[in-house]
């Protein structure tokens, strides 16, 4: 029933808004892609609605700290709308996706076949919800190591630091990322999805589940899931420590890249590989060198300033 309602809403949105727009732009040959994009747009609208109607209410009821820097939060809202409403995905469609398709096409010519992970145990792993769980765990495992790489390599940290530079974390902070960083992540997971045979519908479900839970993790919310729950699912408290100054982005001494709590959805990998921190505390967030007595490094106040400074840091053109 829910699927039927979604399909009806997608059709109405497509026929009433997207299709006329596509024709007016002279892109009638992309109608099939535009219909798929309409689904992403509708899912994005539903996610934004959940953030507004549920998560913001929770933030007001159990906040970690008062919201004092509203301009910084407003920039995060822009990041969220760019990603959740499909604008970033639209850019990828006209830039990186043709390259991915060409590379995968060439790989198939060389004999590289797609491996379907859900066919490991016929009759069990090919059940819809079972295969979805398998893919979620696999994507989370890869996400953990990619996230650690973002904190390990100086050039990648220069981009990822845009995400960590937010001193006023809220439900909108998840999508505060450098666009090049996002493009790298999108490339990794799009190629992974193809290589392990994730169906398009499952990939959409993985993306939506991950995005919603990550929005909750970044919320200004004094929540933890208890002694057992904290070790099963990443909570707002667990992830806030990852953003905490001197804890989340440093290890083995002051200023050394590394950190704690890299899990995307599951804290299992942090426990397994020794990067978990389960301290029940809520520290100030940001990057150490933003502090006045640590250099007062400027990470930018607006969207484009943050993007430009991220590139300069990566290229070594900005002061550390």
N, C-alpha and C positions, 0 to 999 in steps of 0.2 A: 504493500500500500504506500509506504514512504517513497519507494522507488518510482511508483506511478505518479505520485504527486510531484516529485522532482522532475520527471520527464515532462510532465504537463507544463510546469513552470518554465523549464528550459525552452520548450517549444514556443510558449507565449513571448518570452523575452527575446528569442531569436527572431520570430516573425514580426514582432512589434517594434524592435529597435535595431538589432544587430544586422539583420538581412538588408533592410533599407539602407543602412549606413555602408555596408559592403558594396552594394550596387552603386551608390552615389560616388564611391571612391574608385569605381571601375575595376573592382576585384572580384567579379562574379565567379571567376575560376577557383576561388578559395572558399566557396560556400561550405564545403564539408569541414574544412579546418575551422571556419568561423563558427559552425555549430558546436564543435568540440570546445572552442574557446568560450562559447556562451556558457557551457557547463562549468568551466573554471570560474567564470565571472560570477555565476550564481552561487557556487560554493564559497567564493570569497565574500560575497554579500552576507551569506549565512554566518560565516566566521566573524565578520565585523559585528553583526547583530549579537552574537554570543558574547563578544568582548564588551559590547556596550551594555547589554541587558543583564549579564551574569557576572562577568569578571570585575567590571568597574564597581558594581554593587558590593562585591566581596572586598575590594580594595578599600572602599569607604567604611565598611564595617570593621575590618581588622587590619588597618594599615601598619606598616613597619615604621614609617616616618611621615610627617606632613609634606605635601607637595608644595614646594616653594619656588621651583624653577619651571614655571609653566611654559615659557618659550622653548626650553629644551624638550619638554614633553610634546609640544606642538610639532617639532621637527620629527620626532618619532612617529607621530600620527601620519605625517607625510610618507615616511618610509613604509609604514604598514599599509597604507592605501595603494601605494605603488606596487607592492607585492601581492596583497590579498585580492585586489581587483584585476590582476592579470596584466598590468602594464609592463612589468619586468618580463613576464613570460612572452608577451607579444614581441618585445625586443629580441629575445632569444630565438623566437620563431624565424625572424628575418636575418639573423646573424649566425648564431652557433648551430642551430638545428640542421641547416643544410650541410654543414661540415660534419656533424655527427653521422648523418645519413650516408654521406659519401664514404666516411671511414668504415662504417659498418658494412656497407655494400662491398667495399674492397676486401674487407676481412672475410666475407662470405665467399668471394671469388677465390680467396686463398684456402678455403676449406674450413674456416672457423665456424662451427655450428653453435647455435644458442643452446645452452644447457638449462633445462627446466627443473628447478629445484623442487617444485611441488610434485614431481614424478618419482621421487626417491622411494616412496612406499605407497604403491598404488592401492587405492581404497581408503587410505588414511590421509596422506599429505596432499592429495588432490581434492579433499573436502574444502570448500570455500573458506570457512573461518580458520581451519587448521593451517592452510597454506598462507593465509594472510598473517597469522601469528608468526609463522616461520620467516616470512619476508621481513616483518617488523623487527624481529630479533637480529636477522642478518644485517639489515640496513643500520640498525642501532650499533652493532659491532663495528661496522665500517665507519659510521659516524663518529664513534669514540676515537678511533685512530686518526681520522682526518682532523678532528678537533684538537687532538694532541699535537699534530703537525702544525696547525695554525699557531700554536703557542711555542713551538720548538724552533722553527726556522725564522730568522730575523726578517726576511723579506715578506713572509706571510703574516707574521705578527704585526708588521707595519700596517697592513690592511685590516687585519682582524681587530686591532686596537680601536678602530672606529666603534666597534660594538661595545668594547669594554670602557670607553671613555664617558659613558653616560653616568653622571653622578646622581641622577634622579630616576631610578628604575621604576617602571610601571608596566602595565599589561601591553603597552605599545612598543616596548623596547626590543622585543625579539627580532624585528626586521631592521633594526638600526645596524646596517652592515655596509661595508664598501661594495659598490656594484661589481667590481672585478672579483672580489672575494666571493660574492654570490654566484657569479658566472662560473668560477672554478668549482664551487660546490655543486651547482646544477649539472655541470659536465660530469663530475664523478658519479653522481647518483643516477643520472639518465643513462649513462653507459653501463652502470651496474645493473640497472633494471633490465636492459636489453640482454646482457650477458647471462643472467640467471633466469630469464624467461618470465618476468613479471607481466601479467596481463594489464592492459591499460586501466581497467576498472580498479584493479588492486593497487596500481601505482597511485591513482587518484586518492584511494582510501588511505594509503600509507602517508601521503602528503598531507591530507586534511587532519588525520589523527595527530601526526607529528606537530603540525603548526598550532593546533589548538592547545595541546599539552605544553608546548614551548611558550605560548602566550601566558598560560597560567604560571609557569615556572618563573617568568620575569616579572610577574605582578608585584606591586607594592603590598604584599600580603604576608602577615605574620602567621604563616601556616607551616606545620610539618605533619608528617603522616604517622608519627609514633615509632617506637623502637623497631617494630617489624616492617611496617609500611615504608619507612625511610629506606629500607634495603631492597625494596621491590620496585619502587617507582620514584623517579626524580621529583622532589617536592620544591615549592618556592624557597624554602629555607636552604635545602641542599644546593640549589643552583645559585642562590644569592651569595653563598660562600665562594662560588666560582668567580663571581664578579667583585668580591671584596678586595679592597686595597691590601696588597702584600700577601694575600692568601691564594687567590684564584689564578693569578698570572705570574707568580713567582715561586721558586723552589730552590732548595740548596743554597740559600743565602740571598741577601738583598739585591734586587735587580736582575737576578738570574731567571731566564725564561723557563717556563714550566707551569707548575701550579697544581690545582686539585679540582676534582669533581667535573670531569670532562663528559660524563655520560649525557646523551641527548634525551633519551626517555628512561633508560634503565641504569641504575647505579651499580649493576652487577660487574661491569668491566672495571670500574674504579676500584671496587673491592678486590677483584681478581688480580689487577696489575698494580695495586698499592698506591693509588692516587685518591682514595676516598677520604673525605673529612666529614665526620658526622657530628661535629661540635654544634650544640644547640645555642647558636648565637646569630645576631643580625648586625653585621658591621657595615660601615660606610662603603659605598661602591665607587669604582673608578680605577684609574691607573696611577701608580705611585707618583710618577713624574708630573702629574697634574697639580700636585700639592704645592703651595707657595714655597715651602722650605725644601722642596725636592726638585726645583727647576721651573715650576709653573709652565709646563709645556702646553701650548695651545693646540687643541685637537679640532677647533672650529666650532662655531656657534650655529651655522646654518647647514642645510643639505649640501650645497655645492662646495662650501668651505671645507666641510669634513671630507668630501670626496677628493678635492684637490690636495689637501694636506696628507691624506693617506697615500696618494701616488708619490708625492714628494718624499715622504718617509721611506717608501719602498725603494725609490731611486737614490736615496741618500742625499736629497736636496734640502731636507728640513733638519733643523737642529734636534738632537736627541733630548 
